[in-house]
Amino acid sequence: MIFAHVVSGQGAKPRNFLLKAYARREVSLLKVLFRLLHSPLMRNRLVSSAVYLAVVRPMAGYGITGTPLAPRDLEEFVEGLEPSRFAVGPCRCRKAHGTCDHAMETDIYIKSGVDIWLGLFPDEYREITAGEVLEICRRSHSEGMAQILYSHLDIVSSDNYFVICNCCADGCLPLLSLAFYGAESYPFNSGPSRAFVEYDRCEGCRTCVEVCPFQARYLKDGKSRILDCKGCGLCATNCPHRATMMV
């Protein structure tokens, strides 16, 4: 256990070396994954299974793992980081495939990610305040994006976060991978909050189903039902009848 902390802890040199190596190749890797997900070859079950087992599952489960946060949870997390440094720059997924119309400057690096991304890409990233972090996230959330904390080599520590991404279902490679392989197959951690439905208020309008990027909502008997909620809070924010809340 001690050895694992030395190798993969937040300030561990081996982890920082690997994270820097990933940062250098991130856009290229995401570009390849995007092309694979949209390739006719992936209609073949053997090919898609091979890609999942060799690339998608190891990367999402052990390499770069996401934890969605509802707005209140995100504010508490950012406030808990102060005093700290933050850096913002272009979304690596949108830069990789260039097919999404959402704002580009939405990747917010924290902890060890700040020095790595600022050092490697000084022309793309700039330091910002905690207030600016929350403003970017609030705006992105209002546009239908989920705020997801990503950790690196989260093997023995739950504190290996390095970036807050503002992810959209039509451009984020982790969410596109989830849509392709299904929520039961693509690993995401669950945030601290869960959606709760007041059925007396629910009108079965399907808004929550449409905005959920994790395939965790469906209708039954005219009411919204919840599967494995990951805690992003988009359903609660967008419910026109205020039938969903985060608890």
C-alpha positions as CSV (number, residue, x, y, z in Angstrom):
1,M,0.0,0.0,0.0
2,I,2.8,2.4,0.9
3,F,4.5,1.6,-2.4
4,A,1.3,2.3,-4.3
5,H,1.1,5.8,-2.7
6,V,4.7,6.5,-3.6
7,V,3.9,5.6,-7.3
8,S,0.4,6.9,-7.7
9,G,-0.2,9.5,-5.0
10,Q,-1.1,13.1,-5.8
11,G,2.5,14.4,-5.6
12,A,4.2,11.2,-6.7
13,K,6.9,11.6,-9.3
14,P,6.0,8.5,-11.3
15,R,2.3,9.6,-11.5
16,N,3.3,13.1,-12.6
17,F,5.6,11.7,-15.2
18,L,2.8,9.6,-16.6
19,L,0.3,12.4,-16.4
20,K,2.6,14.7,-18.3
21,A,3.2,12.0,-21.0
22,Y,-0.6,11.6,-21.3
23,A,-1.0,15.4,-21.6
24,R,1.4,15.5,-24.5
25,R,-0.6,12.9,-26.4
26,E,-4.1,13.5,-25.1
27,V,-5.5,15.2,-28.2
28,S,-4.1,12.6,-30.5
29,L,-5.5,9.8,-28.4
30,L,-8.9,11.4,-28.2
31,K,-8.9,11.9,-32.0
32,V,-8.2,8.2,-32.6
33,L,-11.0,7.2,-30.1
34,F,-13.4,9.6,-31.8
35,R,-12.7,8.1,-35.2
36,L,-13.0,4.6,-33.8
37,L,-16.4,5.3,-32.3
38,H,-17.6,6.6,-35.6
39,S,-16.0,3.9,-37.7
40,P,-18.1,1.3,-39.6
41,L,-15.7,-1.3,-38.1
42,M,-17.2,-0.8,-34.7
43,R,-20.4,-2.3,-35.9
44,N,-18.6,-5.6,-35.7
45,R,-19.0,-7.0,-32.2
46,L,-15.6,-8.5,-32.0
47,V,-13.9,-5.3,-33.0
48,S,-15.9,-3.1,-30.6
49,S,-15.3,-5.6,-27.8
50,A,-11.6,-5.6,-28.5
51,V,-11.4,-1.8,-28.4
52,Y,-13.4,-1.8,-25.2
53,L,-11.2,-4.4,-23.4
54,A,-7.9,-3.0,-24.8
55,V,-8.5,0.8,-24.6
56,V,-11.8,2.0,-23.2
57,R,-12.2,0.0,-20.0
58,P,-8.6,0.3,-18.8
59,M,-8.4,4.0,-19.6
60,A,-11.7,4.9,-18.0
61,G,-11.5,2.5,-15.0
62,Y,-7.9,3.1,-14.0
63,G,-6.3,5.8,-16.2
64,I,-8.6,8.8,-16.3
65,T,-11.7,8.3,-14.2
66,G,-14.6,10.7,-14.0
67,T,-16.8,11.8,-11.1
68,P,-19.8,14.1,-11.9
69,L,-20.7,16.8,-9.5
70,A,-24.0,18.7,-9.0
71,P,-23.7,22.5,-8.8
72,R,-23.8,22.6,-5.0
73,D,-21.2,19.9,-4.7
74,L,-19.0,21.6,-7.3
75,E,-19.1,24.9,-5.4
76,E,-18.1,23.1,-2.1
77,F,-15.3,21.2,-3.9
78,V,-13.8,24.4,-5.4
79,E,-14.2,26.4,-2.2
80,G,-12.4,23.5,-0.4
81,L,-9.4,23.8,-2.7
82,E,-8.7,27.4,-1.8
83,P,-6.1,28.8,-1.6
84,S,-5.1,27.0,-4.8
85,R,-4.3,27.7,-8.4
86,F,-6.6,27.1,-11.4
87,A,-5.9,27.2,-15.1
88,V,-8.4,27.2,-18.0
89,G,-8.0,26.3,-21.6
90,P,-9.6,24.6,-24.6
91,C,-11.6,21.4,-24.2
92,R,-9.3,18.6,-25.4
93,C,-12.2,16.6,-26.8
94,R,-13.6,19.4,-28.8
95,K,-10.1,20.3,-30.0
96,A,-9.5,16.7,-31.1
97,H,-12.6,16.2,-33.2
98,G,-13.8,19.8,-34.0
99,T,-17.4,18.8,-34.4
100,C,-19.0,20.4,-31.3
101,D,-20.4,23.9,-31.2
102,H,-20.1,24.4,-27.5
103,A,-17.6,26.9,-26.0
104,M,-13.9,25.7,-26.2
105,E,-12.4,27.3,-23.1
106,T,-14.0,25.0,-20.5
107,D,-11.2,22.6,-19.3
108,I,-10.2,23.8,-15.8
109,Y,-7.0,22.3,-14.4
110,I,-6.4,21.9,-10.6
111,K,-3.7,20.5,-8.3
112,S,-0.9,18.8,-10.2
113,G,-2.7,19.4,-13.5
114,V,-2.1,23.2,-13.3
115,D,1.7,23.1,-13.6
116,I,1.7,20.3,-16.2
117,W,-0.8,21.9,-18.7
118,L,0.5,25.4,-18.2
119,G,4.0,24.2,-18.7
120,L,3.3,22.2,-21.8
121,F,0.8,24.5,-23.4
122,P,1.5,28.1,-22.2
123,D,-0.2,29.6,-25.2
124,E,-3.4,27.7,-24.7
125,Y,-3.9,27.9,-20.9
126,R,-4.1,30.8,-18.4
127,E,-4.5,31.1,-14.7
128,I,-7.9,32.1,-13.3
129,T,-9.5,32.6,-9.9
130,A,-11.9,30.3,-8.1
131,G,-14.7,32.8,-8.9
132,E,-14.0,32.5,-12.6
133,V,-14.0,28.7,-12.2
134,L,-17.5,28.7,-10.8
135,E,-18.7,31.2,-13.4
136,I,-17.5,29.0,-16.3
137,C,-19.1,26.0,-14.7
138,R,-22.4,27.7,-14.0
139,R,-22.6,28.9,-17.6
140,S,-21.7,25.5,-19.0
141,H,-24.2,23.8,-16.7
142,S,-26.9,26.2,-17.9
143,E,-26.0,25.1,-21.5
144,G,-26.6,21.5,-20.7
145,M,-23.0,20.4,-19.8
146,A,-22.1,18.2,-16.9
147,Q,-19.3,19.1,-14.6
148,I,-17.0,16.1,-14.2
149,L,-13.9,15.8,-12.0
150,Y,-11.3,13.6,-13.6
151,S,-8.6,11.7,-11.6
152,H,-5.5,10.0,-12.8
153,L,-4.3,6.6,-11.5
154,D,-6.9,6.7,-8.8
155,I,-5.8,3.4,-7.4
156,V,-5.3,3.9,-3.7
157,S,-6.1,7.6,-3.3
158,S,-9.4,9.3,-3.9
159,D,-7.7,12.7,-4.2
160,N,-5.9,12.3,-7.6
161,Y,-8.1,14.9,-9.3
162,F,-6.4,17.1,-11.9
163,V,-9.1,18.7,-14.1
164,I,-12.7,19.8,-14.0
165,C,-14.3,19.2,-17.4
166,N,-17.5,20.7,-18.6
167,C,-18.8,17.8,-20.7
168,C,-21.5,17.7,-23.3
169,A,-23.1,14.5,-24.6
170,D,-22.5,15.3,-28.2
171,G,-18.7,16.1,-27.9
172,C,-17.2,14.6,-24.8
173,L,-15.4,11.4,-25.6
174,P,-16.1,9.7,-22.2
175,L,-19.8,10.4,-22.7
176,L,-19.7,9.4,-26.3
177,S,-18.1,6.1,-25.2
178,L,-20.8,5.7,-22.6
179,A,-23.5,6.2,-25.2
180,F,-21.8,3.6,-27.5
181,Y,-21.1,0.9,-24.9
182,G,-23.9,1.6,-22.5
183,A,-24.0,3.0,-19.0
184,E,-23.6,-0.5,-17.4
185,S,-20.3,-1.0,-19.3
186,Y,-18.6,2.4,-19.2
187,P,-17.3,3.2,-15.7
188,F,-18.0,6.5,-14.0
189,N,-17.7,7.2,-10.3
190,S,-20.9,8.5,-8.6
191,G,-20.8,12.0,-7.1
192,P,-21.9,12.8,-3.5
193,S,-25.5,13.7,-4.5
194,R,-28.3,11.7,-6.1
195,A,-31.5,12.7,-7.9
196,F,-34.8,12.2,-6.1
197,V,-38.2,12.5,-7.7
198,E,-41.3,13.9,-6.0
199,Y,-43.9,11.9,-8.0
200,D,-46.8,14.2,-7.2
201,R,-45.1,16.9,-9.1
202,C,-43.8,14.8,-12.0
203,E,-45.7,15.3,-15.2
204,G,-43.8,12.7,-17.3
205,C,-42.6,15.3,-19.7
206,R,-39.3,13.4,-20.4
207,T,-37.1,16.5,-19.9
208,C,-35.0,14.6,-17.4
209,V,-34.6,11.7,-19.7
210,E,-33.4,14.0,-22.5
211,V,-30.9,16.0,-20.5
212,C,-29.3,13.1,-18.6
213,P,-26.0,12.3,-20.2
214,F,-25.6,9.1,-18.2
215,Q,-28.6,7.2,-19.5
216,A,-29.9,7.1,-15.9
217,R,-33.5,8.3,-16.4
218,Y,-36.6,6.7,-18.0
219,L,-40.4,6.9,-17.8
220,K,-42.7,4.2,-16.3
221,D,-46.4,4.7,-15.8
222,G,-46.1,8.3,-16.9
223,K,-43.5,9.1,-14.1
224,S,-39.8,9.6,-14.2
225,R,-37.7,6.8,-12.8
226,I,-34.0,6.8,-11.8
227,L,-31.5,4.1,-12.5
228,D,-27.8,4.5,-11.4
229,C,-27.7,8.3,-10.9
230,K,-24.2,9.6,-11.2
231,G,-25.0,13.0,-9.6
232,C,-24.5,15.7,-12.2
233,G,-27.7,17.5,-11.4
234,L,-28.8,18.4,-14.9
235,C,-32.1,16.7,-14.4
236,A,-32.9,18.8,-11.3
237,T,-31.8,22.0,-13.0
238,N,-33.9,21.5,-16.1
239,C,-37.1,19.9,-14.6
240,P,-39.8,22.4,-15.6
241,H,-42.1,21.2,-12.7
242,R,-39.4,21.1,-10.0
243,A,-40.1,17.4,-9.5
244,T,-36.5,16.4,-9.2
245,M,-34.1,17.5,-6.5
246,M,-30.5,16.5,-5.6
247,V,-30.2,14.9,-2.2
